Amino acid sequence: MTQALRTPSSDAFAPGRVLRVYGMRRSGNHALINWIMRNAPGGNGLFLNDCRHAGDPFKTAQGVTVFEQGSELPIKPLRRKLQAAGKAPFTVVSYEDRVPPPQPKPLFEAPEVCVIIYRSFLHWSASLLRKIQGNDGYGPLDRARVMSKSLCIYSDMLDRVQGEDVIPLCYDDWMADDDYRATALERLDLPGRDLDRGAVQRYGGGSSFQGKVAKVRDLATDQRSDQMAEDLEYKLLLWTAARDLGLMVRLADTFPDDAKRLSKLLDTAKAEVSLP
């Protein structure tokens, strides 16, 4: 793939409109991006997946997908993808586990809009922990390191969703409400031709809990925290998060129900360790 992405660069690419999409892993990024691409103006578009921050998106993207009339085209050479996307294509550039900077440097000459995809804390943290628990070679310390760093980025992301320079899209609301999806397309200035949630996307391995499910309607994304409720690592994670004042303040602004549940945990849970 690296060789296929080597020749083209952003300097030689002229999109019509650009969405820069930021989101934490396990936040429904690819479900929403697929839905956005199905509603691309004119029906055609290009998606550059998981690019490196501050790098040329064509040289750092983990994959490039071209859409025609809302469907992915099975084209492999990148130059053919660019040809199929047409002149001045609608383009989505995604960044994972990154917070958008206050004034990001433009990637292209075309108008750019910054989008943040985010998810409720309890379900997001449960999904991410479950995902990395399945990684071979990851022990408890590895998981603790990944989760600690991710929680810090997630907390900063909650700050950015309040900014007037971004369009925030909440995965939980997107999953639950047709009206939310319709309104979101209006905010993105995209045609509302497809409000369906589509199929489960296989980027990132699909669902952390239901790997073989193909339809989004069959996912139980609003039950993830309950499904992890008895997991000791998850309990310790929530016990720690509830003691981070900065995170709790941000949660209270964005996900007050999550903050309330964590506050109750803070009042009732005990962690007692006695060395022999």
C-alpha positions as CSV (number, residue, x, y, z in Angstrom):
1,M,0.0,0.0,0.0
2,T,2.9,2.4,0.8
3,Q,4.2,2.0,-2.8
4,A,0.7,2.7,-4.2
5,L,0.4,5.9,-2.3
6,R,3.9,7.2,-3.1
7,T,3.4,9.1,-6.4
8,P,0.4,11.4,-6.0
9,S,0.6,14.3,-3.5
10,S,-1.8,16.9,-2.1
11,D,0.0,19.5,-4.3
12,A,-1.3,18.0,-7.5
13,F,-4.8,17.3,-6.1
14,A,-7.7,19.8,-6.4
15,P,-10.8,18.7,-4.5
16,G,-14.1,20.6,-4.6
17,R,-14.9,20.5,-0.9
18,V,-13.0,18.9,2.0
19,L,-14.1,17.6,5.4
20,R,-11.3,17.0,7.9
21,V,-12.8,14.4,10.3
22,Y,-11.3,13.8,13.7
23,G,-12.3,11.1,16.2
24,M,-11.1,8.6,18.8
25,R,-11.0,5.0,17.8
26,R,-14.2,3.1,18.6
27,S,-16.3,6.2,18.2
28,G,-18.1,5.1,15.1
29,N,-15.8,7.1,12.8
30,H,-16.1,4.8,9.8
31,A,-19.8,4.3,10.2
32,L,-20.4,8.0,10.0
33,I,-17.8,8.6,7.3
34,N,-19.3,5.9,5.1
35,W,-22.7,7.6,5.6
36,I,-21.2,11.0,4.7
37,M,-19.7,9.5,1.5
38,R,-23.0,8.0,0.6
39,N,-24.4,11.6,0.7
40,A,-21.5,13.2,-1.2
41,P,-22.5,16.1,-3.4
42,G,-22.9,14.8,-6.9
43,G,-22.6,11.2,-5.7
44,N,-18.8,10.9,-6.1
45,G,-16.1,11.3,-3.6
46,L,-12.7,10.3,-2.2
47,F,-11.9,9.1,1.4
48,L,-8.4,9.2,2.8
49,N,-8.4,7.1,5.9
50,D,-6.4,7.6,9.1
51,C,-3.8,10.2,7.9
52,R,-0.8,11.3,9.9
53,H,-1.2,14.7,11.5
54,A,0.8,17.5,9.8
55,G,1.8,15.1,6.9
56,D,0.8,14.9,3.3
57,P,-2.5,13.0,3.4
58,F,-1.8,11.1,0.2
59,K,1.6,9.9,1.6
60,T,0.4,9.1,5.1
61,A,-3.1,7.7,4.5
62,Q,-3.7,4.1,5.6
63,G,-6.0,3.7,2.7
64,V,-7.8,5.6,-0.1
65,T,-11.4,4.8,-1.2
66,V,-13.3,6.2,-4.1
67,F,-17.1,6.4,-4.0
68,E,-19.4,6.5,-7.0
69,Q,-23.1,7.3,-6.4
70,G,-22.7,6.3,-2.7
71,S,-20.9,3.0,-3.3
72,E,-17.3,2.0,-2.9
73,L,-15.6,1.2,-6.2
74,P,-13.3,-1.9,-6.2
75,I,-10.3,0.0,-7.7
76,K,-6.8,-0.6,-6.5
77,P,-4.3,1.7,-8.2
78,L,-4.5,5.1,-6.6
79,R,-4.2,6.9,-9.9
80,R,-7.3,5.1,-11.2
81,K,-9.1,6.0,-8.0
82,L,-8.3,9.7,-8.6
83,Q,-9.5,9.4,-12.1
84,A,-12.7,7.7,-11.0
85,A,-13.4,10.4,-8.4
86,G,-13.6,13.0,-11.2
87,K,-12.8,16.6,-11.3
88,A,-12.9,18.5,-8.0
89,P,-14.2,15.6,-6.0
90,F,-15.8,15.9,-2.5
91,T,-13.0,14.6,-0.2
92,V,-12.9,13.4,3.4
93,V,-9.6,13.3,5.2
94,S,-9.7,11.5,8.6
95,Y,-7.4,11.6,11.6
96,E,-7.8,9.1,14.5
97,D,-6.9,9.7,18.1
98,R,-6.0,13.3,17.3
99,V,-7.6,16.6,18.5
100,P,-8.0,19.2,15.8
101,P,-5.7,22.1,16.3
102,P,-7.3,25.6,16.9
103,Q,-6.2,26.8,13.4
104,P,-5.3,23.8,11.2
105,K,-3.1,24.5,8.2
106,P,-5.2,24.1,5.1
107,L,-4.5,20.9,3.2
108,F,-5.8,22.1,-0.2
109,E,-7.0,25.3,-1.8
110,A,-10.6,24.1,-1.6
111,P,-12.9,25.1,1.3
112,E,-12.3,22.9,4.4
113,V,-14.6,22.1,7.3
114,C,-13.5,20.5,10.5
115,V,-15.7,17.7,11.9
116,I,-15.4,15.8,15.2
117,I,-17.0,12.4,15.7
118,Y,-17.4,11.6,19.4
119,R,-19.1,9.0,21.6
120,S,-20.4,8.9,25.1
121,F,-17.6,8.2,27.6
122,L,-19.0,5.0,29.2
123,H,-19.7,3.2,25.9
124,W,-16.5,4.5,24.2
125,S,-14.2,3.4,27.0
126,A,-15.9,0.0,27.2
127,S,-15.5,-0.6,23.5
128,L,-11.9,0.5,23.3
129,L,-10.9,-1.6,26.3
130,R,-12.7,-4.6,25.0
131,K,-10.9,-4.1,21.6
132,I,-7.4,-4.0,23.0
133,Q,-8.1,-6.9,25.4
134,G,-8.2,-9.0,22.3
135,N,-4.7,-7.9,21.1
136,D,-2.2,-10.6,21.4
137,G,0.8,-9.7,23.4
138,Y,-0.9,-6.9,25.3
139,G,-0.7,-7.4,29.1
140,P,-2.5,-5.3,31.8
141,L,0.3,-2.7,31.8
142,D,0.1,-2.3,28.1
143,R,-3.7,-1.8,28.3
144,A,-3.4,0.6,31.1
145,R,-0.9,2.7,29.2
146,V,-3.1,2.8,26.1
147,M,-6.3,3.6,28.0
148,S,-4.6,6.3,30.1
149,K,-3.3,8.1,27.0
150,S,-6.6,7.7,25.2
151,L,-8.6,9.1,28.1
152,C,-6.4,12.2,28.1
153,I,-7.0,12.7,24.4
154,Y,-10.7,12.0,24.8
155,S,-10.9,14.7,27.5
156,D,-9.2,17.2,25.3
157,M,-11.6,16.2,22.5
158,L,-14.6,17.1,24.7
159,D,-13.2,20.7,24.9
160,R,-13.0,20.9,21.1
161,V,-16.5,19.8,20.4
162,Q,-17.7,23.0,22.1
163,G,-15.8,25.1,19.6
164,E,-17.6,27.2,17.0
165,D,-15.0,26.2,14.4
166,V,-16.0,22.6,14.3
167,I,-19.1,20.5,13.5
168,P,-19.6,17.9,16.2
169,L,-21.3,14.6,15.4
170,C,-22.3,12.4,18.3
171,Y,-22.3,8.7,17.4
172,D,-24.8,7.7,20.0
173,D,-27.4,10.2,18.7
174,W,-26.6,9.3,15.1
175,M,-27.3,5.6,15.8
176,A,-30.6,6.3,17.6
177,D,-32.3,9.1,15.7
178,D,-33.3,9.6,12.0
179,D,-34.0,13.2,12.7
180,Y,-30.5,13.7,14.1
181,R,-29.0,12.2,10.9
182,A,-31.1,14.5,8.7
183,T,-30.2,17.6,10.7
184,A,-26.5,16.6,10.7
185,L,-26.5,16.4,6.9
186,E,-28.0,19.9,6.8
187,R,-25.2,21.2,9.1
188,L,-22.7,19.5,6.8
189,D,-24.4,21.1,3.8
190,L,-24.8,17.7,2.2
191,P,-27.8,16.2,0.3
192,G,-30.1,14.1,2.5
193,R,-30.5,11.3,0.0
194,D,-29.5,8.5,2.4
195,L,-30.4,8.5,6.1
196,D,-29.8,4.8,6.5
197,R,-27.0,3.7,9.0
198,G,-25.7,1.2,6.4
199,A,-23.6,-1.9,7.0
200,V,-21.0,-2.5,9.7
201,Q,-17.7,-1.1,8.5
202,R,-14.7,-3.4,8.7
203,Y,-12.1,-0.7,9.2
204,G,-10.5,-1.3,12.6
205,G,-12.0,-4.8,12.8
206,G,-15.6,-4.0,13.0
207,S,-17.5,-4.2,16.3
208,S,-15.4,-4.9,19.5
209,F,-18.3,-7.1,20.7
210,Q,-20.1,-8.5,17.7
211,G,-17.5,-9.2,15.0
212,K,-19.7,-11.1,12.7
213,V,-22.7,-8.7,12.6
214,A,-23.1,-7.1,9.2
215,K,-26.0,-4.7,9.8
216,V,-25.7,-1.7,12.0
217,R,-29.3,-2.2,13.2
218,D,-28.2,-5.4,14.8
219,L,-25.6,-3.8,17.0
220,A,-26.2,-3.1,20.6
221,T,-24.0,0.0,20.8
222,D,-26.0,1.5,23.7
223,Q,-25.3,-1.5,25.9
224,R,-21.5,-1.5,25.9
225,S,-20.9,-0.2,29.4
226,D,-23.4,-2.8,30.8
227,Q,-21.6,-5.5,28.9
228,M,-18.3,-4.6,30.5
229,A,-19.7,-3.8,33.9
230,E,-18.2,-6.8,35.7
231,D,-14.8,-6.5,34.0
232,L,-12.2,-5.7,36.6
233,E,-10.1,-3.6,34.3
234,Y,-13.1,-1.6,33.3
235,K,-14.1,-1.0,36.9
236,L,-10.6,0.2,37.8
237,L,-10.6,2.5,34.7
238,L,-13.9,4.1,35.7
239,W,-12.8,4.4,39.3
240,T,-9.7,6.3,38.1
241,A,-11.6,8.4,35.6
242,A,-14.1,9.5,38.3
243,R,-11.2,11.0,40.2
244,D,-10.0,13.2,37.3
245,L,-11.7,16.6,37.9
246,G,-10.9,18.0,34.5
247,L,-12.5,15.0,32.7
248,M,-15.5,15.1,35.0
249,V,-16.2,18.8,34.4
250,R,-16.0,18.2,30.6
251,L,-18.3,15.2,30.9
252,A,-20.8,17.2,32.9
253,D,-21.0,19.6,30.0
254,T,-21.3,17.1,27.2
255,F,-22.5,13.8,28.7
256,P,-24.2,14.7,32.0
257,D,-25.7,11.2,32.5
258,D,-22.2,9.7,32.3
259,A,-20.9,12.2,34.7
260,K,-23.7,11.5,37.1
261,R,-23.1,7.8,37.1
262,L,-19.3,8.3,37.6
263,S,-20.1,10.7,40.5
264,K,-22.2,8.0,42.2
265,L,-19.4,5.5,41.6
266,L,-17.0,8.0,43.3
267,D,-19.2,8.2,46.3
268,T,-19.8,4.5,46.7
269,A,-16.9,2.5,45.3
270,K,-13.9,1.5,47.4
271,A,-10.5,0.4,46.3
272,E,-8.7,-1.4,49.1
273,V,-5.3,-3.0,48.6
274,S,-3.3,-4.5,51.5
275,L,0.2,-5.7,50.8
276,P,1.0,-9.0,52.6
